[in-house]
Amino acid sequence: MSVHDDPVAFFAHERWTAGVVGLGYVGLPLLVTAVRAGLGAIGYDISEERVRDLNAGKSHIDDVSDADLREILDAGAIFTSDPSRLAEADAMFLCVPSPLGRHRQPDLTFIESAAATAGSALRRGQLFVLESTSYPGTTEDYLLPKAEEKGLALDEDVWIAFSSERVSPGEELKTADIPKVVGGITELSGRVAAAAYGRLVPKVHLVSSARAAEMSKLLENTYRAVNIGLINEMAQLAHELDIDIWEVIEAAKTKPFGFQAFYPGPGVGGHCIPLDPQYLAWRAREANFATRFIETAEQVNSKMPLYNATRISELLNEGGHAVRGSKILGVGIAYKPDISDDRESAAIYVLRELQGRGAEVFVLDPIVGDDRIRAQGFTPFPVDGDYGQFDLVAILTDHQVIDYERIASEAAIVFDARGAYRKRGLAPGNVVQL
């Protein structure tokens, strides 16, 4: 069956080849998923070093092991830094970063570059999909013109859609297990993309447009950002009222409806929650619409590292130590437990604030690793070191590999920003919770 005879049936039933642009935390797992679904796979990345490592079976992300790479290489997966090879793909998926600029405005440099690269290989008969999170309208603004430049007619020669990534590094759920929201620039493009994703994931939710799909991803993470902002503010209020916020959350969780637990911490981090709501707020400002909940949550969450540093400073003072000259150990600088990703990690901002106040800061994070700790400007500390030498130990990321009992038994005082001790049923007298 030719893709032009019936594109929906082609992607639903025939063997086709997925071309993935950007082989990071989103693109590489997607490529693995395509191969395991019995499809062809071409992975493109601008980094020649990354491509060499991948072809040698060496993974650079937590969620894809070297064994996973060897499996898909043996099955015929291709890794390349030659964009012309993307013309061999039947569907191209753009999976590149969408960070914020210096003034917290959307930075679409990577999307623009990826669209141009993929667009140079775009040909008749291809599905063209954006997975990078962005504001509503991005797919139309950046992908559609690439088809038009080639003289390719939408829904006749090519099909263009958006489907947001839903990767959560370190979680048991993998790309192949997570439902996909799909929306096309047109109704037919949406159905073609839905048929393609139906080969990759257990459930596809087709919406009416690419814009609706783009906004659904922003809603998902804005919901989380707003609720994290709420619980962070509640944590500060509870401290002022001498109430244990962790006890309050556990009590509220007993309600079988109408409540979902969120937890306080040093702030928000990673590649989604600190960034995605700002894409929506930026688009709203263009429409002269005030996003008050987003702005309030941003204010609360962005100040949490400072609040944590201040709580730590107060604990040191109560123990007779000035912050300046104190030795502090930060446990964990990844933005979430059990991963090596430290992008936008609030823990880093807490420790940098303490450094700025004159503290001597060390970091223990065996998952992130010593090289990355040094790159962030801190001194690594070994797992088997003496915790008793520190004036304070701050638990900033709740990695499972950490021996929390030993830390509490040796350290003078422990500040637990993650509820790590409570989760484990531990209540040492020298542990102070956020």
C-alpha positions as CSV (number, residue, x, y, z in Angstrom):
1,M,0.0,0.0,0.0
2,S,1.3,3.5,-0.9
3,V,1.1,6.2,1.6
4,H,-0.7,8.3,-1.0
5,D,-3.4,5.7,-1.5
6,D,-4.5,6.0,2.2
7,P,-2.1,7.7,4.6
8,V,-4.0,6.8,7.7
9,A,-4.1,3.1,6.7
10,F,-0.4,3.2,5.7
11,F,0.8,4.5,9.1
12,A,-1.6,2.2,10.9
13,H,-0.6,-1.0,9.2
14,E,2.5,-0.8,7.0
15,R,6.1,-0.9,8.1
16,W,7.4,2.6,8.0
17,T,10.5,4.4,9.2
18,A,10.7,7.0,12.0
19,G,13.2,9.8,11.7
20,V,13.9,11.5,15.0
21,V,15.6,14.9,15.1
22,G,17.3,15.5,18.5
23,L,18.6,12.5,20.4
24,G,18.2,13.7,24.0
25,Y,15.9,12.8,26.8
26,V,12.9,12.8,24.5
27,G,14.2,11.8,21.1
28,L,16.3,8.8,22.0
29,P,13.6,7.0,24.0
30,L,11.2,7.6,21.1
31,L,13.6,6.0,18.7
32,V,13.9,3.0,21.0
33,T,10.2,2.7,21.1
34,A,9.9,2.8,17.3
35,V,12.4,0.0,16.9
36,R,10.7,-2.1,19.5
37,A,7.5,-1.6,17.6
38,G,9.0,-3.2,14.6
39,L,9.6,0.0,12.6
40,G,12.6,1.4,10.9
41,A,14.5,4.2,12.7
42,I,16.9,7.0,11.8
43,G,18.1,9.2,14.6
44,Y,19.7,12.5,13.7
45,D,21.6,14.8,16.0
46,I,23.7,17.9,15.3
47,S,26.4,16.6,17.7
48,E,28.8,14.3,15.9
49,E,30.3,13.3,19.2
50,R,26.9,12.1,20.5
51,V,26.3,10.2,17.2
52,R,29.6,8.5,17.5
53,D,28.9,7.4,21.1
54,L,25.4,6.2,20.1
55,N,26.8,4.1,17.2
56,A,29.3,2.7,19.7
57,G,26.4,1.6,22.0
58,K,27.1,4.3,24.6
59,S,24.1,6.0,26.0
60,H,24.1,9.5,27.5
61,I,20.8,9.5,29.3
62,D,19.4,7.6,32.3
63,D,16.3,6.1,30.7
64,V,18.2,4.4,27.8
65,S,20.8,1.9,28.8
66,D,23.8,0.7,26.8
67,A,22.1,-2.6,26.4
68,D,19.0,-0.9,25.0
69,L,21.3,0.8,22.4
70,R,22.9,-2.5,21.4
71,E,19.5,-4.0,21.0
72,I,18.2,-1.3,18.6
73,L,21.5,-1.1,16.7
74,D,21.3,-4.9,16.1
75,A,17.8,-4.3,14.8
76,G,19.0,-1.8,12.3
77,A,18.6,1.6,13.9
78,I,20.7,4.3,12.3
79,F,22.3,7.2,14.1
80,T,23.6,10.0,11.9
81,S,24.7,13.7,11.8
82,D,23.9,13.8,8.1
83,P,20.5,15.5,7.7
84,S,20.0,14.2,4.2
85,R,19.4,10.7,5.7
86,L,16.1,12.1,7.1
87,A,14.7,11.9,3.6
88,E,14.6,8.1,4.0
89,A,12.1,8.5,6.9
90,D,8.4,8.3,6.4
91,A,7.7,10.3,9.5
92,M,9.9,13.0,11.1
93,F,9.6,13.8,14.8
94,L,11.3,17.0,16.1
95,C,12.4,16.5,19.7
96,V,14.6,19.4,20.6
97,P,14.8,21.7,23.6
98,S,12.6,24.7,24.0
99,P,14.3,26.7,26.8
100,L,13.7,30.3,28.1
101,G,15.8,33.2,27.1
102,R,17.6,35.6,29.4
103,H,14.4,37.5,30.1
104,R,12.3,34.4,30.5
105,Q,10.8,34.7,27.1
106,P,10.4,31.6,24.8
107,D,13.6,30.7,23.0
108,L,12.7,28.9,19.8
109,T,16.2,28.8,18.4
110,F,16.4,25.0,18.6
111,I,12.9,24.5,17.1
112,E,13.7,26.9,14.3
113,S,17.0,25.2,13.6
114,A,15.5,21.7,13.7
115,A,12.6,22.7,11.5
116,A,15.1,24.1,8.9
117,T,17.2,20.9,9.1
118,A,14.3,18.6,8.8
119,G,12.7,20.8,6.2
120,S,15.8,20.5,4.0
121,A,15.0,16.7,3.8
122,L,11.3,17.0,3.6
123,R,9.8,15.2,0.7
124,R,6.4,14.1,-0.7
125,G,4.7,11.4,1.4
126,Q,6.1,12.3,4.8
127,L,4.5,13.0,8.2
128,F,6.1,16.0,9.9
129,V,5.6,16.2,13.7
130,L,6.8,18.6,16.4
131,E,7.2,17.2,19.9
132,S,9.0,20.1,21.6
133,T,6.9,22.0,24.1
134,S,5.9,25.5,23.0
135,Y,3.1,28.0,22.8
136,P,0.0,27.4,20.7
137,G,0.6,28.2,17.1
138,T,4.3,27.0,17.0
139,T,3.7,24.1,14.7
140,E,1.9,26.3,12.2
141,D,4.5,29.0,12.4
142,Y,7.6,26.8,12.1
143,L,6.8,23.5,10.4
144,L,4.1,24.5,7.8
145,P,6.4,27.1,6.1
146,K,9.0,24.4,5.5
147,A,6.5,22.4,3.4
148,E,5.4,25.5,1.6
149,E,9.0,26.4,0.7
150,K,9.3,22.9,-0.9
151,G,6.1,23.4,-2.8
152,L,4.5,20.5,-0.9
153,A,0.7,20.7,-0.4
154,L,-0.6,20.1,3.1
155,D,-2.8,16.9,3.2
156,E,-1.9,16.0,-0.3
157,D,1.9,15.7,-0.2
158,V,2.7,16.0,3.5
159,W,0.9,15.9,6.9
160,I,1.8,18.1,9.8
161,A,0.9,17.7,13.5
162,F,1.9,18.3,17.1
163,S,2.2,15.7,19.9
164,S,3.8,16.8,23.1
165,E,6.5,14.7,24.8
166,R,5.5,13.3,28.1
167,V,8.8,11.9,29.3
168,S,9.4,11.9,33.0
169,P,13.1,11.0,33.6
170,G,13.7,8.3,36.2
171,E,10.1,7.1,36.3
172,E,9.0,3.5,35.6
173,L,6.6,4.6,32.9
174,K,8.5,4.8,29.6
175,T,7.7,6.4,26.3
176,A,6.0,3.2,25.0
177,D,3.6,3.2,28.1
178,I,2.4,6.8,28.0
179,P,-0.7,8.0,26.1
180,K,-0.1,10.6,23.5
181,V,-2.2,13.7,22.8
182,V,-2.1,14.4,19.0
183,G,-3.4,17.3,17.0
184,G,-2.9,18.1,13.3
185,I,-2.9,21.4,11.6
186,T,-5.8,20.0,9.7
187,E,-8.3,17.2,10.6
188,L,-6.6,14.8,8.1
189,S,-3.1,15.5,9.4
190,G,-4.3,14.8,12.9
191,R,-5.7,11.4,11.9
192,V,-2.5,10.5,10.0
193,A,-0.4,11.4,13.0
194,A,-2.7,9.5,15.4
195,A,-2.4,6.4,13.2
196,A,1.4,6.7,13.4
197,Y,1.5,7.1,17.2
198,G,-1.0,4.3,17.5
199,R,2.0,2.1,16.5
200,L,4.1,3.5,19.3
201,V,1.9,3.9,22.4
202,P,-1.1,2.1,24.0
203,K,-3.5,5.1,23.7
204,V,-3.8,8.1,21.4
205,H,-6.1,11.0,22.3
206,L,-6.8,13.0,19.1
207,V,-7.8,16.6,19.6
208,S,-9.2,19.0,17.0
209,S,-6.0,21.0,16.2
210,A,-2.3,21.3,16.8
211,R,-3.0,24.4,18.9
212,A,-5.2,22.4,21.2
213,A,-2.5,19.8,21.6
214,E,0.1,22.4,22.2
215,M,-1.9,24.0,24.9
216,S,-2.8,20.7,26.6
217,K,0.9,20.2,27.4
218,L,1.2,23.7,28.8
219,L,-1.9,23.0,30.9
220,E,-0.4,19.8,32.3
221,N,2.7,21.5,33.6
222,T,1.0,24.8,34.6
223,Y,-1.3,22.7,36.8
224,R,1.7,21.2,38.5
225,A,3.5,24.5,38.8
226,V,0.5,26.3,40.3
227,N,-0.2,23.5,42.9
228,I,3.5,23.3,43.8
229,G,3.5,27.1,44.3
230,L,0.4,26.7,46.6
231,I,2.0,24.0,48.7
232,N,5.3,25.9,48.9
233,E,3.4,28.9,50.2
234,M,1.5,26.7,52.6
235,A,4.8,25.3,53.9
236,Q,6.0,28.8,54.7
237,L,2.8,29.7,56.5
238,A,2.9,26.4,58.4
239,H,6.4,27.2,59.6
240,E,5.3,30.6,60.9
241,L,2.3,29.0,62.7
242,D,4.5,26.2,64.2
243,I,2.6,23.5,62.3
244,D,4.2,20.4,60.6
245,I,3.2,20.8,56.9
246,W,4.1,17.2,56.1
247,E,1.6,16.1,58.8
248,V,-1.0,18.4,57.3
249,I,-0.5,16.9,53.8
250,E,-0.8,13.3,55.1
251,A,-4.0,14.2,56.8
252,A,-5.5,15.9,53.7
253,K,-4.5,12.9,51.6
254,T,-7.0,10.7,53.5
255,K,-9.8,12.4,51.7
256,P,-10.8,10.0,48.9
257,F,-11.9,12.7,46.5
258,G,-11.2,16.3,45.7
259,F,-7.6,16.4,46.8
260,Q,-4.2,15.6,45.2
261,A,-1.1,15.7,47.3
262,F,1.8,18.0,46.3
263,Y,4.9,18.5,48.4
264,P,7.1,21.5,49.2
265,G,10.8,21.5,48.5
266,P,13.7,23.8,47.6
267,G,11.9,25.0,44.5
268,V,10.9,23.6,41.1
269,G,13.4,22.3,38.5
270,G,13.9,20.3,35.4
271,H,13.1,21.0,31.8
272,C,9.3,21.4,32.1
273,I,7.7,22.8,35.2
274,P,9.9,26.0,35.5
275,L,9.6,26.7,31.8
276,D,6.3,25.6,30.3
277,P,4.0,27.9,32.2
278,Q,6.1,30.9,31.0
279,Y,5.5,29.9,27.4
280,L,1.7,30.1,28.1
281,A,2.1,33.4,30.0
282,W,4.1,34.8,27.1
283,R,1.5,33.9,24.6
284,A,-1.2,35.2,26.9
285,R,0.5,38.6,27.0
286,E,0.4,38.8,23.2
287,A,-3.3,38.4,23.5
288,N,-3.5,41.1,26.2
289,F,-4.6,38.5,28.8
290,A,-3.3,38.4,32.4
291,T,-2.3,35.0,33.7
292,R,-2.5,35.8,37.4
293,F,-2.2,32.2,38.8
294,I,0.8,31.5,36.6
295,E,2.5,34.7,37.7
296,T,1.8,34.1,41.4
297,A,3.1,30.5,41.3
298,E,6.2,31.7,39.5
299,Q,6.9,34.3,42.2
300,V,6.4,31.7,45.0
301,N,8.4,28.9,43.4
302,S,11.3,31.2,42.2
303,K,11.8,32.4,45.8
304,M,11.8,29.0,47.4
305,P,15.6,28.5,47.0
306,L,16.1,31.8,48.9
307,Y,13.6,30.7,51.5
308,N,15.4,27.4,52.0
309,A,18.8,29.1,52.2
310,T,17.4,31.5,54.8
311,R,15.9,28.6,56.9
312,I,19.4,26.9,56.8
313,S,21.1,30.2,57.8
314,E,18.7,30.5,60.8
315,L,19.4,27.0,61.9
316,L,23.1,27.7,61.8
317,N,22.6,30.8,63.8
318,E,20.5,29.0,66.4
319,G,23.4,26.5,66.8
320,G,25.9,29.3,67.4
321,H,27.4,29.3,63.9
322,A,27.5,32.2,61.5
323,V,26.8,31.3,57.9
324,R,30.0,32.8,56.8
325,G,32.7,30.2,57.4
326,S,30.3,27.4,58.1
327,K,30.8,24.0,56.4
328,I,27.6,22.8,54.7
329,L,27.0,19.6,52.8
330,G,24.3,19.6,50.2
331,V,22.9,16.1,49.5
332,G,21.7,15.9,46.0
333,I,21.7,18.5,43.2
334,A,19.6,16.6,40.6
335,Y,16.2,18.2,40.1
336,K,14.4,15.1,41.1
337,P,15.3,11.8,42.8
338,D,17.3,9.0,41.3
339,I,18.3,10.7,38.0
340,S,21.5,12.5,37.0
341,D,19.7,15.5,35.4
342,D,20.5,18.8,37.2
343,R,18.8,21.1,34.7
344,E,17.2,24.1,36.4
345,S,17.7,22.3,39.7
346,A,16.5,24.4,42.7
347,A,19.1,22.6,44.9
348,I,21.8,24.3,43.0
349,Y,20.3,27.7,43.6
350,V,20.0,27.0,47.3
351,L,23.7,26.1,47.6
352,R,24.8,29.0,45.5
353,E,22.9,31.4,47.8
354,L,24.7,29.8,50.8
355,Q,28.0,30.2,49.0
356,G,27.2,33.8,48.4
357,R,26.6,34.2,52.1
358,G,30.1,33.0,52.8
359,A,29.5,29.3,53.6
360,E,32.0,26.6,52.4
361,V,29.7,24.2,50.4
362,F,30.3,20.6,49.5
363,V,28.0,18.3,47.6
364,L,27.2,14.6,47.8
365,D,25.5,13.2,44.8
366,P,26.7,9.9,43.5
367,I,24.1,9.8,40.7
368,V,25.0,13.2,39.2
369,G,28.7,12.5,39.7
370,D,31.7,14.4,40.7
371,D,32.5,15.9,37.3
372,R,29.1,17.6,37.1
373,I,29.3,18.7,40.7
374,R,32.6,20.5,39.9
375,A,31.1,22.0,36.8
376,Q,28.4,23.6,38.9
377,G,31.1,25.2,41.1
378,F,31.0,22.9,44.2
379,T,33.4,20.5,45.9
380,P,32.4,16.8,45.6
381,F,32.1,14.8,48.8
382,P,32.5,11.0,48.9
383,V,29.7,8.7,50.1
384,D,32.0,7.1,52.7
385,G,33.2,10.5,54.1
386,D,32.8,11.8,57.6
387,Y,29.5,13.7,57.9
388,G,30.4,14.9,61.4
389,Q,32.8,17.5,60.0
390,F,29.9,19.7,58.7
391,D,28.0,22.3,60.7
392,L,24.9,21.4,58.7
393,V,23.8,18.8,56.1
394,A,20.9,19.8,53.8
395,I,18.9,17.1,52.1
396,L,17.9,18.7,48.8
397,T,17.3,15.7,46.5
398,D,15.8,12.5,47.9
399,H,18.0,9.9,46.1
400,Q,17.3,6.3,47.2
401,V,21.0,5.4,47.4
402,I,21.8,7.8,50.2
403,D,22.2,6.4,53.7
404,Y,20.0,8.9,55.6
405,E,20.3,7.1,58.9
406,R,24.1,7.4,58.9
407,I,23.9,11.0,57.9
408,A,21.7,11.8,60.9
409,S,23.8,9.7,63.3
410,E,27.0,11.7,62.4
411,A,25.9,15.2,61.4
412,A,25.3,17.9,64.0
413,I,22.1,19.1,62.3
414,V,20.2,18.0,59.2
415,F,17.8,20.2,57.3
416,D,15.4,18.0,55.3
417,A,13.9,20.0,52.4
418,R,12.4,16.8,50.9
419,G,10.7,14.9,53.7
420,A,13.2,12.1,53.2
421,Y,13.3,11.0,56.8
422,R,9.5,11.1,57.2
423,K,9.0,9.0,54.1
424,R,11.3,6.4,55.6
425,G,9.6,6.4,59.0
426,L,12.7,8.0,60.6
427,A,12.6,10.8,63.2
428,P,16.1,11.6,64.5
429,G,16.1,14.5,66.9
430,N,18.6,16.5,65.0
431,V,16.6,16.5,61.7
432,V,14.6,19.7,61.0
433,Q,12.0,19.5,58.2
434,L,11.2,22.2,55.8
